[in-house]
Amino acid sequence: MSAETPADVAALSYEEARDELVQVVARLEQGGTTLEESLQLWERGETLAARCEEWLIGARQRLEAARQGAAEPSTDDGADA
């Protein structure tokens, strides 16, 4: 987890971060916010996007580890010691 990620975002699941990011993007696309509000939304969106990326990187690493574990031949010959 990045030291720059606020604790509230760090605690979000992938789905929670993604859903909030969708809401942030929708608000930015609607317009009608002040420049300061837009900047705050943008910053929040960047933080949420980074959190989603962290989840996806972790998921990819887990899948790769599982694939490597499944591809390695077993050293157990079935004989009892």
C-alpha positions as CSV (number, residue, x, y, z in Angstrom):
1,M,0.0,0.0,0.0
2,S,1.4,3.4,-0.9
3,A,2.2,5.8,2.0
4,E,0.2,8.4,0.1
5,T,-3.0,6.4,0.1
6,P,-5.4,7.8,2.7
7,A,-6.6,5.2,5.3
8,D,-10.2,5.4,4.1
9,V,-9.2,4.4,0.6
10,A,-6.7,1.8,1.7
11,A,-9.5,0.0,3.5
12,L,-11.7,-0.2,0.4
13,S,-12.3,-3.5,-1.5
14,Y,-11.7,-3.4,-5.3
15,E,-15.4,-3.2,-5.9
16,E,-15.9,-0.4,-3.5
17,A,-13.0,1.7,-4.9
18,R,-14.2,1.0,-8.5
19,D,-17.8,2.0,-7.7
20,E,-16.7,5.2,-6.0
21,L,-14.4,6.0,-8.9
22,V,-17.3,5.6,-11.3
23,Q,-19.3,8.1,-9.2
24,V,-16.4,10.6,-9.1
25,V,-16.0,10.4,-12.9
26,A,-19.8,10.9,-13.4
27,R,-19.7,14.0,-11.2
28,L,-16.8,15.4,-13.1
29,E,-18.5,14.8,-16.4
30,Q,-21.7,16.5,-15.3
31,G,-19.9,19.7,-14.6
32,G,-21.4,22.3,-12.4
33,T,-18.7,22.1,-9.8
34,T,-16.3,24.8,-8.8
35,L,-12.7,24.6,-9.8
36,E,-11.7,23.6,-6.2
37,E,-14.4,20.9,-6.1
38,S,-13.3,19.6,-9.4
39,L,-9.7,19.4,-8.3
40,Q,-10.7,17.6,-5.1
41,L,-12.7,15.1,-7.1
42,W,-9.8,14.6,-9.5
43,E,-7.4,13.9,-6.7
44,R,-9.9,11.5,-5.1
45,G,-10.3,9.8,-8.4
46,E,-6.5,9.4,-8.8
47,T,-6.3,7.9,-5.3
48,L,-9.2,5.5,-6.1
49,A,-7.7,4.5,-9.4
50,A,-4.4,3.8,-7.7
51,R,-6.2,1.6,-5.2
52,C,-7.9,-0.3,-7.9
53,E,-4.6,-0.8,-9.6
54,E,-3.1,-2.2,-6.4
55,W,-5.9,-4.7,-6.2
56,L,-5.4,-5.8,-9.8
57,I,-1.6,-6.1,-9.4
58,G,-2.2,-8.3,-6.3
59,A,-4.7,-10.4,-8.1
60,R,-2.3,-10.9,-11.1
61,Q,0.5,-11.9,-8.7
62,R,-1.8,-14.4,-7.0
63,L,-2.8,-16.0,-10.3
64,E,0.7,-16.2,-11.5
65,A,1.8,-17.9,-8.2
66,A,-1.1,-20.3,-8.5
67,R,-0.2,-21.2,-12.1
68,Q,3.5,-21.7,-11.2
69,G,2.5,-23.9,-8.3
70,A,0.3,-26.0,-10.5
71,A,2.9,-26.3,-13.2
72,E,5.7,-27.5,-10.9
73,P,6.0,-31.3,-10.8
74,S,5.3,-32.9,-7.5
75,T,8.2,-34.3,-5.5
76,D,6.0,-36.7,-3.6
77,D,6.4,-40.2,-5.0
78,G,3.6,-41.5,-2.9
79,A,5.9,-43.7,-0.8
80,D,5.5,-43.5,3.0
81,A,8.7,-42.5,4.8
